[in-house]
Amino acid sequence: MTRRRVLSLLALLGPGLIAANAGNDAGGIATYSSVGARYGYDLLWMMVVITVSLIVVQEMAARMGIVTGKGLADLIRENYGVRWSLFATASVLVANLGICISEFVGIAAALGLAHVPVYVSVPVAAVAIWLLLVRGTYKIAERIFVGMTIPFFAYPVAAILAHPDWGAVAKATVAPHIQTSPAYVLLFVATAGTTITPFMQLYLQSAVVERGLGADDLNRERVEVVSGSIFANVVASFIIIATGATLFVHHRAVDTASQAAQALAPFAGRFAEALFAVGLLGASLLAAAVLPVTGAYVISETFGFEKGISRSPREAPVFVTVVTALVVVGAAVALIPHVPVFRLLVGVQVVNGALLPITLFFVWRLSRSREVMGRYRNGRIFDVVAALTVAATSALSLVLLVVTVRG
Amino acid sequence: MLHLSLVLGGDLVGRAGGRLGRVDDLVVRLDEPYPPLTGVLARVAGRDVFLDADAVAEIAHDRITLATDRIDLRPFERRAQEVLLRKDVLDHQLIDVDGARLRRANDIGLARVDGWWRVVGVDVGARGIVRRVVPRRYADRVAAGSLLDWAEVEPFTGHVPTVRLRTPHPRLARLHPAELADLVEAAGRAEAAEILSAVHGDPELEADLFEELETAHRREFVDEWSDGEIASVLSRMETDDAVDLLLDLGEDRRRDVLELLPETQRRRSEALLGYGAATAGGLMSPDFVCVYAQATVSEALARVRRSHAPAETLEMIFVMNTHRRVQGGIALADLVRADPQDVLADVAPIPRTVPLDAELDDIARVMTDYDLTIVGVVDDEQRLQGVVTVDDVLELLLRQ
């Protein structure tokens, strides 16, 4: 394929793909790795269920952006008042800052495997991300985001190098394997929680608006949401397969993504380790770039400021301030020696767990409202599926919240 | 001045001072510069009731006092031009006409003007939000923030059934078409449609606004219009902009709309449509002034005066020989400064031109190298077919 062809193909891809893949961030990869290391392929069937839920939720957000031309925070404010939108904004900001820190930790860990010192990797990544968000145009930023999903292809290759038993993989994917042990349930919930996070819906809807998509684009955007979600979860499944084929078989437990990469080397070779690290770097960079944008979108919408990465900084000072603050603080905290990253991630998980039911409830209520959506509101069957998805995801999220808080 | 946020949620009090219920919303009528209060929505004994403004004696923070102790328990029905301040205006977007930008109503200011309570302003600052979030007993210590005079504001009312299409948004006419286009692009879908339908009554403004809109937004609205409506807007646009819009329509629809255009514009548009869009032939405007080399300066100026071509296409006056081949071009300013008796052949130097199939980059390079704001487009015989102006080139370059 010529360069032009590739670029025009990338131009078709956008918010749907980015939002879904930003969910496969450093925390996500750590979760999938420990799922594979602890339970092998047993939880693979769950990825199918999670994919469907993700598609349902993301489709509602994309459709709302296209039909109303407004972001989720805009709609929450107009329909439920300033207190709810402030609540959503505050929790998204706290959660985003926390996740942002973890992404920079992920960047440091991935490049650490190549012996790049933290004091080089983190500042360089922070400056690059800042320049892209504040100085780059929306089109360039979006294309680079899409490009950042390419390192995810490292995981399928790493999985193949790990020589899994493909028959067992296929069987585990279609045949649900349910255990009732608390650890199993907790990992199940954590996987769902890291795959469907509030910032993804907020980002998707605002980015669709910023892209100026109209009703004509609805079906194309739906295709993108579906394929983006499937791609993201297939990648996640390959992470589970890669770790399941090696670490599980040899009874090696892991807690972080970089541990997983290192642990992979003795069984699947240095090349697999390197691929795992490349995937982790791409994932962390993508999420570290998308998260500040989401924070800025939400703040601008709630307070009614001008927004957008397609405007110059002078036109959108608030946008620049928020992006700068999130990138700087995220990178700075990641640089502090002995920062309690694990405790921080737990705290973030609590905030996200508490926020997800609220965000999803608003997404569902707004997208079924005749007043807001007119003839594009949820169809009857879709609405039932959506309600069940929202209820189930919220219940899981609350379980996680309770378990995390009680330790 | 009162803040709506502090009036809402307050007590509804009878004349004798007994608490009857809770204030939920205020109704105002939009047909005056400062909309007067026409009613109160309240929750009384577990029911939503509507009270006509005639029953209201006094309004204060936390309390609305009635002139009577008896309330008529009737449900609210909107009358013409009425909006609910909390449901329809608060937290919604509105247009700050002076600043030509969209703002969100964080709070609403009420005051007694001309003998009755009216909406006088919109709080768009951070204080409006703070006031609504802090506990109520601290809320009235939050002073008024940046308050926009209601006379400088246009609310969006398209979602309110009784107001729809009846308010002409007279203040919008004060905005420049480019500012209106920016608002359409920044606003939500419904709000954007409302701005466009508000300018629908002013065909000239509507056409100007359309010329300024980005392609994606044009297409979105054009899809909902009838062919006749599109043709009427197109017929008021300059040909090259009109062709841009025609190119956005589907092939079938384009033909139908072309049929409805006035004869001359249809022919011009078809000529332009025949060429590729990003070449000189596609970009050029067929409006220009070209005179014979034998003409005098004063004759040429007379031609300019008679011409209806847009000003930017007249920045250069072209000169041709008797075979209609271009041999000269003179800037309008130079023409005005020249001796009226001079013959054009002597004062107009050989101009830079581009061929019909010149691409955007080539045109831009010629314009940059020779400091031109306009360049002539010629066919193989060196005959002038049209002119490309710098605004059209810049628009395309910016989009890239």
Interface residues (C-beta under 8 A of the other chain):
Chain A: V67 T68 G69 K70 D74 R77 E78 G81 V82 R83 L86 G212 G214 A215 D216 F303 G304 E306 E371
Chain B: D91 H92 Q93 R101 L102 R103 R104 N106 V124 A126 I129 R132 V133 H159 E185 A186 A187 G188 R189 A190 E191 A192 E214 A216 H217 R219 E220 D223
